[in-house]
Amino acid sequence: MKKIYILLLIFLPFLISDSENLNSELLVTFFNVESADSILIKTPDSTILIDGGDEDTKKYLVYSLKKRGVNAIDHLILTHPHKDHYGGLDAIITNFKVHNFYTSKIDVDNEELLSLFKLIKAKTTNTFLVNTPTNFDFSNYLNIQVLSPKNDTSSNDNNFSIVLKITFEKYIFLLMGDAEDEIENQIISENIHCNFLKVGHHGSNTSSSAEFIKKASPDFSIISVGKYNSYGHPAKSTLDTLNKYTKRHIFRTDVDGTIDVIVKNNKCTINTED
């Protein structure tokens, strides 16, 4: 396991003085699920899983969640109805107790997805459709804003992605799902500055416009992408933009493996598992 330690001094502009939070801890894991997506967010009072990888990586995902002490999932979010995001959710539902499920769109023409939703509805306590900006009250430690979707008029499922801005103490994570430049143009007027950016659509050239990345100005960018994938992700133009506007480092799951971000006592540690 490679370890990268981010020193306290790097984040001095983001320090807080509230001593009650010093015992709090946040884990954000960007799983190496090849050309798919899955992100774990774990606080002392809540476990959140965003997307479930695909069919080929679901055994690894279940193993990796258990390795990180996950026994149940309080909130399971499917950002949008593409198989590289929902393909492993049947294994998640089977192996973990899931309390609440959220999705942005129900594709009535996708029989496989409808069958999965039927299983999810049978095995979870609550299911929710998220198609407008809102706030999620998931944890006493987190502020979670849904920045998108803003409407249901797009013809592109990627643009139904649930885009999340998550704040823990003074650390901000912007998770773009597969949202493309159409959505970036809609939310660029928001306060999107972040410490950690989960890059949209696996680094595709349909996302990560220069204007958007410059406004987000992340300390770290994370690309969930498969090694030697047939899509050509990440695009050279996207990497050029990220290199220009990412302040410290770009992480890639195809190079760095699974990435754990741990925030505790005003210090951030990033571990990579290749």
C-alpha contacts under 8 A as a table, 3 or more apart, distances in Angstrom:
res1	aa1	res2	aa2	distance
1	M	271	N	7.50
1	M	272	T	6.38
1	M	273	E	4.98
1	M	274	D	6.69
2	K	271	N	6.30
2	K	272	T	5.33
2	K	273	E	6.17
2	K	274	D	7.49
3	K	270	I	6.51
3	K	271	N	4.47
3	K	272	T	5.91
4	I	269	T	6.60
4	I	270	I	5.22
4	I	271	N	5.65
4	I	272	T	7.40
5	Y	268	C	7.22
5	Y	269	T	4.82
5	Y	270	I	5.90
5	Y	271	N	7.65
6	I	10	I	6.95
6	I	267	K	7.23
6	I	268	C	5.58
6	I	269	T	5.36
6	I	270	I	6.89
7	L	10	I	5.70
7	L	11	F	7.61
7	L	267	K	6.70
7	L	268	C	7.14
7	L	269	T	7.93
8	L	11	F	5.72
8	L	12	L	6.68
8	L	266	N	6.86
8	L	267	K	5.14
8	L	268	C	7.21
9	L	12	L	5.15
10	I	13	P	7.99
11	F	14	F	5.37
11	F	15	L	6.60
11	F	267	K	7.83
12	L	15	L	5.30
14	F	170	K	4.97
14	F	171	Y	6.95
15	L	170	K	6.39
15	L	266	N	6.43
16	I	169	E	6.98
16	I	170	K	6.90
16	I	266	N	7.60
18	D	21	N	6.02
18	D	22	L	7.55
19	S	22	L	5.34
20	E	23	N	7.07
21	N	24	S	5.25
21	N	169	E	7.81
21	N	265	N	7.81
22	L	264	K	7.05
22	L	265	N	4.87
22	L	266	N	7.26
23	N	264	K	7.21
23	N	265	N	6.64
24	S	43	T	7.57
24	S	44	P	6.92
24	S	141	Y	7.62
24	S	264	K	6.33
24	S	265	N	7.34
25	E	43	T	6.04
25	E	44	P	6.76
25	E	262	I	7.20
25	E	263	V	5.71
25	E	264	K	4.77
25	E	265	N	7.63
26	L	41	I	7.30
26	L	42	K	5.84
26	L	43	T	4.99
26	L	44	P	7.70
26	L	168	F	7.52
26	L	261	V	7.91
26	L	262	I	5.66
26	L	263	V	5.12
26	L	264	K	6.70
27	L	40	L	7.58
27	L	41	I	5.74
27	L	42	K	5.04
27	L	43	T	6.63
27	L	260	D	6.83
27	L	261	V	5.74
27	L	262	I	4.71
27	L	263	V	6.66
28	V	39	I	7.03
28	V	40	L	5.53
28	V	41	I	4.60
28	V	42	K	6.48
28	V	260	D	5.84
28	V	261	V	5.06
28	V	262	I	6.55
29	T	39	I	5.51
29	T	40	L	4.97
29	T	41	I	6.62
29	T	258	T	7.09
29	T	259	I	5.60
29	T	260	D	4.43
29	T	261	V	6.17
30	F	38	S	6.37
30	F	39	I	4.77
30	F	40	L	6.75
30	F	222	I	7.98
30	F	224	S	7.42
30	F	253	T	7.81
30	F	258	T	5.75
30	F	259	I	5.10
30	F	260	D	6.50
31	F	37	D	7.31
31	F	38	S	5.70
31	F	39	I	6.10
31	F	40	L	7.87
31	F	61	L	7.41
31	F	224	S	7.80
31	F	253	T	7.36
31	F	257	G	7.40
31	F	258	T	4.53
31	F	259	I	6.45
32	N	37	D	7.98
32	N	224	S	6.96
32	N	225	V	7.81
32	N	226	G	7.98
32	N	253	T	5.16
32	N	254	D	7.12
32	N	257	G	5.23
32	N	258	T	4.55
32	N	259	I	7.70
33	V	36	A	5.36
33	V	37	D	6.21
33	V	38	S	6.99
33	V	53	G	5.73
33	V	54	D	7.41
33	V	57	T	5.55
33	V	60	Y	7.89
33	V	61	L	7.37
33	V	224	S	7.64
33	V	225	V	7.83
33	V	226	G	7.36
33	V	253	T	7.96
34	E	37	D	7.86
34	E	57	T	7.45
34	E	224	S	7.23
34	E	225	V	5.55
34	E	226	G	3.76
34	E	227	K	6.67
34	E	253	T	7.36
34	E	254	D	6.84
35	S	84	D	7.04
35	S	202	H	7.41
35	S	224	S	6.82
35	S	225	V	4.69
35	S	226	G	4.11
35	S	227	K	7.78
35	S	229	N	6.94
36	A	53	G	4.96
36	A	54	D	5.97
36	A	84	D	4.48
36	A	85	H	5.97
36	A	224	S	7.00
36	A	225	V	6.92
36	A	226	G	7.48
37	D	51	D	6.05
37	D	52	G	6.67
37	D	53	G	4.96
37	D	54	D	7.88
37	D	84	D	6.53
37	D	85	H	5.53
37	D	224	S	6.26
38	S	49	L	7.17
38	S	50	I	5.65
38	S	51	D	4.70
38	S	52	G	5.17
38	S	53	G	5.31
38	S	85	H	7.12
39	I	49	L	5.82
39	I	50	I	5.04
39	I	51	D	6.67
40	L	47	T	7.47
40	L	48	I	5.86
40	L	49	L	4.66
40	L	50	I	6.36
41	I	47	T	5.97
41	I	48	I	5.00
41	I	49	L	6.32
42	K	45	D	7.94
42	K	46	S	5.96
42	K	47	T	4.62
42	K	48	I	6.26
43	T	46	S	5.24
43	T	47	T	6.45
43	T	139	S	7.56
43	T	141	Y	7.05
45	D	139	S	6.16
45	D	140	N	7.30
45	D	141	Y	7.94
46	S	73	I	7.94
46	S	74	D	6.19
46	S	75	H	7.99
46	S	138	F	6.74
46	S	139	S	5.82
47	T	70	V	7.61
47	T	72	A	7.44
47	T	73	I	5.29
47	T	74	D	5.32
47	T	75	H	6.60
48	I	73	I	6.04
48	I	74	D	6.00
48	I	75	H	4.79
48	I	76	L	5.90
48	I	77	I	7.67
49	L	52	G	7.58
49	L	73	I	6.91
49	L	75	H	6.42
49	L	76	L	4.93
49	L	77	I	6.20
50	I	76	L	6.00
50	I	77	I	4.68
50	I	78	L	6.07
50	I	79	T	7.01
51	D	76	L	7.39
51	D	77	I	5.90
51	D	78	L	4.82
51	D	79	T	6.37
51	D	85	H	5.02
51	D	86	Y	6.16
51	D	89	L	7.57
52	G	58	K	7.29
52	G	61	L	7.69
52	G	78	L	7.57
52	G	84	D	7.92
52	G	85	H	5.45
52	G	86	Y	5.32
52	G	87	G	6.57
52	G	88	G	4.90
52	G	89	L	4.99
52	G	92	I	7.21
53	G	57	T	6.19
53	G	58	K	6.28
53	G	61	L	7.39
53	G	84	D	5.63
53	G	85	H	5.05
53	G	86	Y	6.28
53	G	87	G	5.96
53	G	88	G	5.18
53	G	89	L	7.47
54	D	57	T	5.56
54	D	58	K	6.08
54	D	83	K	6.30
54	D	84	D	4.77
54	D	85	H	6.17
54	D	86	Y	6.28
54	D	87	G	3.81
54	D	88	G	4.58
54	D	89	L	7.89
55	E	58	K	5.65
55	E	84	D	8.00
55	E	87	G	4.85
55	E	88	G	5.10
56	D	59	K	7.66
56	D	88	G	7.87
57	T	60	Y	5.37
57	T	61	L	6.21
57	T	88	G	7.06
58	K	61	L	4.90
58	K	62	V	6.17
58	K	87	G	7.73
58	K	88	G	4.70
58	K	89	L	7.73
58	K	91	A	6.39
58	K	92	I	7.85
59	K	62	V	5.26
59	K	63	Y	6.23
59	K	91	A	7.57
60	Y	63	Y	5.11
60	Y	64	S	6.01
61	L	64	S	5.04
61	L	65	L	6.10
62	V	65	L	5.26
62	V	66	K	6.31
62	V	91	A	7.24
62	V	92	I	6.66
62	V	95	N	7.33
63	Y	66	K	5.29
63	Y	67	K	6.10
64	S	67	K	4.94
64	S	68	R	6.39
65	L	68	R	5.18
65	L	69	G	6.63
65	L	70	V	5.39
66	K	69	G	5.06
66	K	70	V	4.98
66	K	71	N	6.61
67	K	70	V	7.34
70	V	73	I	7.26
71	N	96	F	6.15
71	N	97	K	7.38
72	A	96	F	5.10
72	A	97	K	4.77
72	A	98	V	6.03
73	I	76	L	6.60
73	I	96	F	6.69
73	I	97	K	6.15
73	I	98	V	4.79
73	I	99	H	6.46
74	D	98	V	5.89
74	D	99	H	5.02
74	D	100	N	6.00
75	H	98	V	6.91
75	H	99	H	6.30
75	H	100	N	4.81
75	H	101	F	5.91
75	H	102	Y	7.58
75	H	138	F	7.73
76	L	98	V	6.97
76	L	99	H	7.90
76	L	100	N	6.11
76	L	101	F	4.78
76	L	102	Y	6.25
77	I	101	F	5.87
77	I	102	Y	4.74
77	I	103	T	5.95
78	L	81	P	7.26
78	L	85	H	6.85
78	L	86	Y	6.68
78	L	101	F	7.80
78	L	102	Y	6.15
78	L	103	T	4.86
78	L	104	S	7.26
78	L	162	I	7.86
79	T	85	H	7.41
79	T	103	T	5.98
79	T	104	S	6.26
79	T	160	F	7.48
79	T	161	S	4.77
79	T	162	I	4.68
79	T	163	V	7.58
79	T	177	G	6.24
80	H	85	H	7.26
80	H	103	T	6.52
80	H	104	S	5.75
80	H	105	K	6.47
80	H	157	D	6.59
80	H	158	N	6.65
80	H	160	F	5.83
80	H	161	S	4.90
80	H	162	I	6.90
80	H	177	G	7.96
81	P	85	H	7.16
81	P	86	Y	6.84
81	P	104	S	7.89
81	P	105	K	6.71
81	P	106	I	7.31
81	P	107	D	6.99
81	P	113	L	7.60
81	P	157	D	6.86
82	H	85	H	5.58
82	H	86	Y	6.36
82	H	157	D	7.58
82	H	158	N	7.98
83	K	86	Y	4.94
83	K	87	G	4.79
84	D	87	G	5.74
85	H	88	G	7.52
86	Y	89	L	5.30
87	G	90	D	7.36
88	G	91	A	5.62
88	G	92	I	6.69
89	L	92	I	4.85
89	L	93	I	6.11
89	L	116	L	7.87
90	D	93	I	5.20
90	D	94	T	6.12
90	D	116	L	6.74
90	D	119	L	7.81
91	A	94	T	4.99
91	A	95	N	5.97
92	I	95	N	5.31
92	I	96	F	5.77
93	I	96	F	5.61
93	I	97	K	6.71
93	I	98	V	6.48
93	I	120	I	6.74
93	I	123	K	7.09
94	T	97	K	7.78
97	K	123	K	7.78
97	K	124	T	7.51
98	V	101	F	7.47
98	V	123	K	7.22
98	V	124	T	5.40
98	V	125	T	7.51
99	H	124	T	5.06
99	H	125	T	4.99
99	H	126	N	6.55
100	N	124	T	6.00
100	N	125	T	5.85
100	N	126	N	4.83
100	N	127	T	5.83
100	N	128	F	7.77
101	F	120	I	7.63
101	F	124	T	6.99
101	F	126	N	6.27
101	F	127	T	4.67
101	F	128	F	6.15
102	Y	127	T	5.83
102	Y	128	F	4.73
102	Y	129	L	5.84
102	Y	130	V	6.57
103	T	106	I	7.62
103	T	128	F	6.56
103	T	129	L	5.31
103	T	130	V	5.88
103	T	162	I	7.77
104	S	129	L	5.58
104	S	130	V	4.76
104	S	131	N	5.38
104	S	149	P	7.48
104	S	160	F	6.13
104	S	161	S	6.74
104	S	162	I	6.38
105	K	129	L	6.87
105	K	130	V	7.64
105	K	131	N	7.38
105	K	160	F	7.00
106	I	114	L	7.71
107	D	110	N	5.57
107	D	113	L	7.27
107	D	114	L	7.40
108	V	111	E	7.25
108	V	114	L	6.84
110	N	113	L	5.36
110	N	114	L	6.21
111	E	114	L	4.99
111	E	115	S	6.08
112	E	115	S	5.17
112	E	116	L	6.34
113	L	116	L	4.96
113	L	117	F	6.16
114	L	117	F	5.00
114	L	118	K	6.19
115	S	118	K	5.09
115	S	119	L	6.46
116	L	119	L	5.10
116	L	120	I	6.17
117	F	120	I	4.90
117	F	121	K	5.98
118	K	121	K	5.16
118	K	122	A	6.26
119	L	122	A	5.15
119	L	123	K	6.27
120	I	123	K	5.20
120	I	124	T	5.82
121	K	124	T	5.53
121	K	125	T	7.57
121	K	126	N	7.37
121	K	127	T	6.62
124	T	127	T	7.23
130	V	133	P	7.96
130	V	149	P	7.80
130	V	162	I	7.63
131	N	148	S	7.49
131	N	149	P	5.39
131	N	150	K	6.49
131	N	151	N	6.33
131	N	152	D	6.85
131	N	160	F	7.73
132	T	146	V	7.75
132	T	148	S	6.44
132	T	149	P	5.48
132	T	150	K	4.78
132	T	151	N	6.24
133	P	145	Q	7.43
133	P	146	V	4.93
133	P	147	L	5.16
133	P	148	S	5.53
133	P	149	P	6.48
133	P	150	K	5.94
134	T	145	Q	6.10
134	T	146	V	5.15
134	T	147	L	7.29
135	N	143	N	7.73
135	N	144	I	5.69
135	N	145	Q	4.56
135	N	146	V	5.85
136	F	143	N	7.51
136	F	144	I	5.30
136	F	145	Q	6.39
136	F	146	V	7.39
137	D	140	N	7.82
137	D	143	N	7.42
137	D	144	I	7.08
138	F	142	L	7.32
138	F	144	I	7.70
139	S	142	L	5.39
139	S	143	N	7.69
141	Y	168	F	6.31
141	Y	169	E	7.66
142	L	166	I	6.65
142	L	167	T	5.67
142	L	168	F	5.12
142	L	169	E	7.77
143	N	166	I	5.68
143	N	167	T	5.06
143	N	168	F	6.77
144	I	164	L	6.68
144	I	165	K	5.82
144	I	166	I	4.58
144	I	167	T	6.53
145	Q	164	L	5.66
145	Q	165	K	5.13
145	Q	166	I	6.43
146	V	149	P	7.79
146	V	162	I	6.67
146	V	163	V	5.78
146	V	164	L	4.82
146	V	165	K	6.57
147	L	150	K	7.42
147	L	162	I	7.50
147	L	163	V	5.48
147	L	164	L	5.99
147	L	165	K	7.03
147	L	187	I	6.83
148	S	160	F	7.49
148	S	161	S	6.94
148	S	162	I	5.52
148	S	163	V	5.09
148	S	164	L	7.57
148	S	183	I	7.45
148	S	187	I	7.62
149	P	152	D	7.36
149	P	159	N	7.08
149	P	160	F	5.39
149	P	161	S	6.31
149	P	162	I	5.87
149	P	163	V	7.08
149	P	183	I	7.89
151	N	154	S	7.62
152	D	160	F	7.29
154	S	157	D	7.34
154	S	159	N	6.59
154	S	160	F	7.39
156	N	159	N	5.58
156	N	160	F	7.30
157	D	160	F	5.23
157	D	161	S	7.30
158	N	161	S	5.60
158	N	177	G	7.87
158	N	178	D	5.10
158	N	179	A	5.28
158	N	180	E	6.75
158	N	201	H	7.86
159	N	178	D	7.00
159	N	179	A	4.83
159	N	180	E	6.15
159	N	182	E	7.35
159	N	183	I	6.28
160	F	179	A	7.22
161	S	176	M	7.41
161	S	177	G	5.54
161	S	178	D	5.99
161	S	179	A	5.57
162	I	176	M	7.46
162	I	177	G	6.57
163	V	174	L	7.58
163	V	175	L	5.74
163	V	176	M	4.87
163	V	177	G	6.09
163	V	179	A	7.43
164	L	173	F	7.90
164	L	174	L	5.89
164	L	175	L	5.15
164	L	176	M	6.74
165	K	172	I	6.95
165	K	173	F	5.74
165	K	174	L	4.62
165	K	175	L	6.41
165	K	192	I	7.69
166	I	172	I	5.68
166	I	173	F	5.07
166	I	174	L	6.45
167	T	170	K	6.65
167	T	171	Y	5.68
167	T	172	I	4.53
167	T	173	F	6.42
168	F	171	Y	5.24
168	F	172	I	6.50
171	Y	194	C	7.51
171	Y	195	N	6.15
172	I	193	H	7.82
172	I	194	C	4.89
172	I	195	N	5.27
172	I	196	F	6.38
173	F	194	C	5.78
173	F	195	N	6.14
173	F	196	F	4.72
173	F	197	L	5.94
173	F	198	K	7.60
174	L	192	I	7.27
174	L	194	C	6.17
174	L	196	F	6.24
174	L	197	L	4.89
174	L	198	K	6.15
175	L	197	L	6.13
175	L	198	K	4.77
175	L	199	V	7.16
175	L	200	G	7.68
176	M	179	A	5.79
176	M	197	L	7.69
176	M	198	K	5.95
176	M	199	V	6.11
176	M	200	G	4.83
176	M	201	H	7.70
177	G	198	K	7.60
177	G	199	V	7.66
177	G	200	G	5.49
177	G	201	H	6.33
178	D	200	G	4.82
178	D	201	H	3.79
178	D	202	H	7.19
178	D	207	S	7.97
179	A	182	E	7.75
179	A	183	I	5.98
179	A	184	E	7.28
179	A	200	G	5.63
179	A	201	H	6.33
179	A	207	S	6.85
180	E	183	I	5.68
180	E	184	E	6.41
180	E	200	G	6.76
180	E	201	H	7.04
180	E	206	T	5.47
180	E	207	S	4.37
180	E	208	S	7.46
181	D	184	E	4.68
181	D	185	N	6.00
181	D	206	T	6.20
181	D	207	S	4.97
181	D	208	S	6.82
181	D	209	S	6.49
182	E	185	N	5.36
182	E	186	Q	6.62
183	I	186	Q	4.94
183	I	187	I	6.35
184	E	187	I	5.36
184	E	188	I	5.74
184	E	207	S	7.71
184	E	208	S	7.79
184	E	209	S	7.80
184	E	212	F	6.37
185	N	188	I	5.44
185	N	189	S	7.98
185	N	212	F	7.59
186	Q	189	S	7.23
187	I	190	E	5.42
187	I	192	I	7.88
188	I	191	N	7.55
188	I	192	I	6.87
188	I	212	F	6.23
188	I	215	K	7.31
189	S	192	I	8.00
192	I	215	K	6.83
192	I	216	A	5.06
193	H	215	K	6.33
193	H	216	A	4.03
193	H	217	S	5.84
193	H	218	P	6.66
194	C	197	L	6.52
194	C	216	A	5.80
194	C	217	S	6.62
194	C	218	P	5.08
194	C	219	D	7.24
195	N	217	S	7.87
195	N	218	P	4.85
195	N	219	D	4.77
195	N	220	F	6.14
196	F	218	P	5.64
196	F	219	D	6.13
196	F	220	F	4.93
196	F	221	S	5.81
196	F	222	I	7.38
197	L	216	A	7.91
197	L	218	P	5.95
197	L	220	F	6.33
197	L	221	S	4.74
197	L	222	I	6.09
198	K	221	S	6.02
198	K	222	I	4.86
198	K	223	I	6.21
198	K	224	S	7.80
199	V	202	H	6.46
199	V	203	G	6.09
199	V	208	S	7.05
199	V	221	S	6.42
199	V	222	I	5.85
199	V	223	I	5.35
199	V	224	S	7.65
200	G	203	G	6.08
200	G	204	S	7.39
200	G	207	S	5.77
200	G	208	S	6.51
200	G	223	I	7.88
201	H	204	S	5.52
201	H	206	T	7.64
201	H	207	S	6.50
202	H	223	I	5.68
202	H	224	S	5.30
202	H	225	V	5.35
202	H	233	H	6.27
202	H	234	P	6.28
203	G	207	S	7.02
203	G	208	S	7.41
203	G	223	I	6.14
203	G	224	S	7.78
203	G	225	V	7.54
203	G	233	H	5.64
203	G	234	P	4.17
203	G	235	A	6.05
203	G	238	T	6.10
203	G	239	L	7.54
204	S	207	S	5.86
204	S	208	S	7.86
204	S	232	G	7.91
204	S	233	H	5.58
204	S	234	P	5.48
204	S	235	A	5.44
204	S	238	T	6.84
205	N	208	S	7.06
205	N	234	P	7.68
205	N	235	A	5.56
205	N	237	S	6.55
205	N	238	T	5.79
207	S	238	T	7.74
208	S	212	F	6.31
208	S	213	I	5.99
208	S	238	T	6.26
208	S	241	T	7.55
208	S	242	L	7.95
209	S	212	F	5.25
209	S	213	I	6.24
209	S	238	T	7.64
209	S	241	T	7.48
210	A	213	I	5.29
210	A	214	K	5.92
210	A	241	T	5.71
211	E	214	K	5.24
211	E	215	K	6.25
212	F	215	K	5.18
212	F	216	A	6.20
213	I	216	A	4.97
213	I	217	S	5.83
213	I	218	P	7.61
213	I	241	T	7.27
213	I	242	L	6.96
213	I	245	Y	6.38
213	I	246	T	7.89
214	K	217	S	5.02
214	K	245	Y	5.50
217	S	245	Y	5.75
217	S	246	T	5.97
217	S	247	K	7.01
218	P	221	S	6.38
218	P	245	Y	7.29
218	P	246	T	5.22
218	P	247	K	6.25
219	D	246	T	5.61
219	D	247	K	4.64
219	D	248	R	5.18
219	D	249	H	6.91
220	F	246	T	6.08
220	F	247	K	6.79
220	F	248	R	5.83
220	F	249	H	5.11
220	F	250	I	5.71
220	F	251	F	7.35
221	S	242	L	7.37
221	S	246	T	6.53
221	S	249	H	6.63
221	S	250	I	4.73
221	S	251	F	6.07
222	I	250	I	5.94
222	I	251	F	4.71
222	I	252	R	5.78
222	I	253	T	7.75
223	I	234	P	7.77
223	I	250	I	7.69
223	I	251	F	6.24
223	I	252	R	4.77
223	I	253	T	6.44
224	S	252	R	6.14
224	S	253	T	5.34
224	S	254	D	7.46
225	V	229	N	7.72
225	V	233	H	6.67
225	V	234	P	7.16
225	V	252	R	6.74
225	V	253	T	5.86
225	V	254	D	5.72
226	G	229	N	5.33
226	G	233	H	7.88
226	G	253	T	7.19
226	G	254	D	5.29
227	K	254	D	4.81
227	K	255	V	7.63
228	Y	232	G	7.83
229	N	232	G	6.17
229	N	233	H	6.77
230	S	233	H	7.84
232	G	235	A	6.18
234	P	238	T	6.69
234	P	239	L	6.82
235	A	238	T	5.20
235	A	239	L	6.36
236	K	239	L	5.06
236	K	240	D	6.09
237	S	240	D	5.06
237	S	241	T	6.29
238	T	241	T	5.11
238	T	242	L	6.13
239	L	242	L	5.02
239	L	243	N	5.91
240	D	243	N	5.17
240	D	244	K	6.22
241	T	244	K	5.14
241	T	245	Y	6.35
242	L	245	Y	5.31
242	L	246	T	5.35
242	L	250	I	7.48
243	N	246	T	5.64
243	N	250	I	7.48
246	T	249	H	6.50
246	T	250	I	7.12
251	F	255	V	7.65
251	F	256	D	6.51
252	R	255	V	5.33
252	R	256	D	5.61
252	R	257	G	7.19
253	T	256	D	5.03
253	T	257	G	4.33
253	T	258	T	5.87
253	T	259	I	7.22
254	D	257	G	5.82
255	V	274	D	7.23
256	D	259	I	7.12
256	D	272	T	5.73
256	D	273	E	6.44
256	D	274	D	5.23
257	G	272	T	6.18
257	G	273	E	5.06
257	G	274	D	4.12
258	T	272	T	5.84
258	T	273	E	5.14
258	T	274	D	6.64
259	I	270	I	6.99
259	I	271	N	5.85
259	I	272	T	4.63
259	I	273	E	6.39
260	D	270	I	5.65
260	D	271	N	5.09
260	D	272	T	6.36
261	V	268	C	6.98
261	V	269	T	5.89
261	V	270	I	4.61
261	V	271	N	6.57
262	I	268	C	5.64
262	I	269	T	5.15
262	I	270	I	6.32
263	V	266	N	6.67
263	V	267	K	5.70
263	V	268	C	4.47
263	V	269	T	6.45
264	K	267	K	5.43
264	K	268	C	6.55
